[in-house]
């Protein structure tokens, strides 16, 4: 999966600005696809040059012009090629997990701090997903992805709560 594939999928439903695309990623695709503006805009520029999208400039009073991106027929073909291609293996870069792997080089207090920080982040992410769940405009496949995402997040939150409780128990041994 490339950024281009995800952007084409988002634009397949409705034209959006680069800012709108970033907001869509953060709201609807947390933990599935993360991209900064420094990735989105160069990708949009390249996709426009390759004919996958077209840019509509909307003149705005008192602020910069808005660039609205529309998927082209060529972009729809490229997106369908992505949809029909084999699913790529999951790849993860997860700093928290790497720190746990190498946690023997840190104090128990530091490991507990990492666990609590991760629990706070996962709980926040879970709350965001629960808010998305209330959206009436989600289609069946979006609801399936959300359902799985909620289950994964909830499982991780529950397990972290259990681990922290065990480590904080008075009878815990290193």
C-alpha positions as CSV (number, residue, x, y, z in Angstrom):
1,X,0.0,0.0,0.0
2,X,1.3,3.4,-1.0
3,X,0.1,6.8,0.0
4,X,-1.1,7.2,-3.5
5,X,-3.4,4.2,-3.1
6,X,-5.0,5.6,0.0
7,X,-5.4,9.1,-1.4
8,X,-7.1,7.7,-4.5
9,X,-9.4,5.7,-2.3
10,X,-10.4,8.8,-0.3
11,X,-10.8,10.9,-3.4
12,X,-12.9,8.2,-5.1
13,X,-15.8,9.2,-3.0
14,X,-15.5,12.9,-3.0
15,X,-13.1,15.7,-4.0
16,X,-11.0,17.0,-1.2
17,X,-8.2,19.5,-0.4
18,X,-4.9,18.3,1.0
19,X,-6.0,19.6,4.4
20,X,-9.3,17.6,4.1
21,X,-7.4,14.5,3.2
22,X,-5.2,14.8,6.3
23,X,-8.2,15.3,8.5
24,X,-9.9,12.3,6.9
25,X,-6.8,10.1,7.7
26,X,-6.8,11.3,11.3
27,X,-10.5,10.8,11.9
28,X,-11.3,7.7,9.9
29,X,-8.0,5.9,9.4
30,X,-6.1,6.2,12.7
31,X,-3.6,3.4,13.2
32,X,-4.2,2.3,9.6
33,X,-2.5,5.0,7.7
34,X,-0.5,8.0,9.0
35,X,0.7,10.7,6.7
36,X,2.0,14.2,7.3
37,X,1.3,17.2,5.1
38,X,5.0,16.8,4.0
39,X,4.0,13.5,2.5
40,X,0.5,14.3,1.3
41,X,1.2,17.4,-0.8
42,X,4.2,16.0,-2.7
43,X,2.1,12.8,-3.4
44,X,-0.8,15.0,-4.7
45,X,1.6,17.0,-6.9
46,X,3.1,13.8,-8.4
47,X,-0.4,12.2,-8.8
48,X,-1.5,15.3,-10.7
49,X,1.5,15.2,-13.0
50,X,0.8,11.5,-13.7
51,X,-2.8,12.3,-14.5
52,X,-4.4,10.4,-11.6
53,X,-6.0,13.5,-10.2
54,X,-7.0,17.0,-11.3
55,X,-6.7,20.1,-9.2
56,X,-9.5,22.7,-9.1
57,X,-8.6,26.0,-7.7
58,X,-11.3,27.7,-5.7
59,X,-10.7,31.4,-5.2
60,X,-11.4,32.5,-1.6
61,X,-11.7,36.1,-0.3
62,X,-9.3,37.0,2.4
63,X,-7.4,33.7,2.5
64,X,-5.3,31.6,0.1
65,X,-7.0,29.8,-2.8
66,X,-8.3,26.3,-2.0
67,X,-7.0,23.4,-4.1
68,X,-9.7,20.8,-4.5
69,X,-8.5,17.4,-5.9
70,X,-10.7,15.2,-8.1
71,X,-9.9,11.7,-9.1
72,X,-9.7,11.1,-12.9
73,X,-10.6,8.0,-14.9
74,X,-6.9,7.1,-14.9
75,X,-6.9,7.5,-11.1
76,X,-9.9,5.2,-10.8
77,X,-8.1,2.6,-12.9
78,X,-5.0,2.8,-10.7
79,X,-7.2,2.5,-7.6
80,X,-9.0,-0.5,-9.0
81,X,-5.6,-2.1,-9.8
82,X,-4.6,-1.6,-6.1
83,X,-8.0,-3.0,-4.9
84,X,-7.5,-6.1,-7.1
85,X,-3.8,-6.6,-6.1
86,X,-2.8,-9.1,-3.4
87,X,-2.9,-7.8,0.2
88,X,0.6,-6.9,1.3
89,X,1.9,-8.3,4.6
90,X,1.4,-6.0,7.6
91,X,4.5,-3.9,8.4
92,X,4.8,-2.2,11.7
93,X,7.2,0.3,13.3
94,X,6.1,0.5,16.9
95,X,8.5,2.2,19.2
96,X,6.7,1.2,22.3
97,X,7.0,-2.5,21.5
98,X,10.7,-2.1,20.7
99,X,11.3,-0.4,24.0
100,X,9.6,-3.3,25.8
101,X,11.7,-5.8,23.8
102,X,14.8,-4.0,25.1
103,X,13.2,-3.2,28.5
104,X,15.8,-5.3,30.4
105,X,18.1,-2.3,29.9
106,X,15.6,0.0,31.7
107,X,14.4,0.2,35.2
108,X,11.0,-1.3,36.2
109,X,9.8,2.2,37.0
110,X,10.7,3.3,33.4
111,X,8.9,0.2,31.9
112,X,5.8,1.0,34.0
113,X,5.9,4.6,32.8
114,X,6.0,3.4,29.2
115,X,3.1,1.1,29.8
116,X,1.0,3.9,31.4
117,X,1.9,6.2,28.5
118,X,0.9,3.6,26.0
119,X,-2.3,2.9,27.9
120,X,-3.3,6.6,27.8
121,X,-2.6,6.8,24.1
122,X,-4.5,3.7,23.2
123,X,-7.4,4.8,25.4
124,X,-7.5,8.1,23.6
125,X,-7.4,6.3,20.2
126,X,-10.1,4.0,21.3
127,X,-12.3,6.9,22.3
128,X,-11.7,8.5,18.8
129,X,-12.8,5.2,17.2
130,X,-15.9,5.0,19.3
131,X,-16.8,8.5,18.1
132,X,-16.4,7.5,14.5
133,X,-18.7,4.5,15.2
134,X,-21.5,7.0,15.8
135,X,-21.2,8.4,12.2
136,X,-24.3,7.5,10.2
137,X,-22.6,7.8,6.8
138,X,-20.3,4.8,7.2
139,X,-20.8,2.1,4.6
140,X,-20.8,-1.7,5.4
141,X,-17.1,-2.2,4.7
142,X,-16.1,0.9,6.7
143,X,-18.1,-0.5,9.6
144,X,-16.2,-3.8,9.3
145,X,-12.8,-2.1,9.4
146,X,-14.0,0.0,12.3
147,X,-15.3,-3.0,14.2
148,X,-12.0,-4.8,13.8
149,X,-10.1,-1.7,14.8
150,X,-12.2,-1.3,17.9
151,X,-11.6,-4.9,18.9
152,X,-7.9,-4.6,18.5
153,X,-7.7,-1.3,20.4
154,X,-10.0,-2.6,23.2
155,X,-8.0,-5.8,23.5
156,X,-4.7,-3.9,23.8
157,X,-6.3,-1.5,26.4
158,X,-7.6,-4.4,28.5
159,X,-4.3,-6.3,28.4
160,X,-2.2,-3.2,29.3
161,X,-4.6,-2.5,32.2
162,X,-4.0,-6.1,33.4
163,X,-0.2,-5.9,33.0
164,X,-0.1,-2.6,34.9
165,X,-2.2,-4.0,37.7
166,X,0.1,-7.0,38.0
167,X,3.2,-4.8,38.1
168,X,1.7,-2.5,40.7
169,X,0.4,-5.4,42.9
170,X,2.1,-5.4,46.3
171,X,3.2,-9.0,45.9
172,X,4.8,-8.4,42.4
173,X,8.4,-9.6,42.0
174,X,10.7,-8.3,39.3
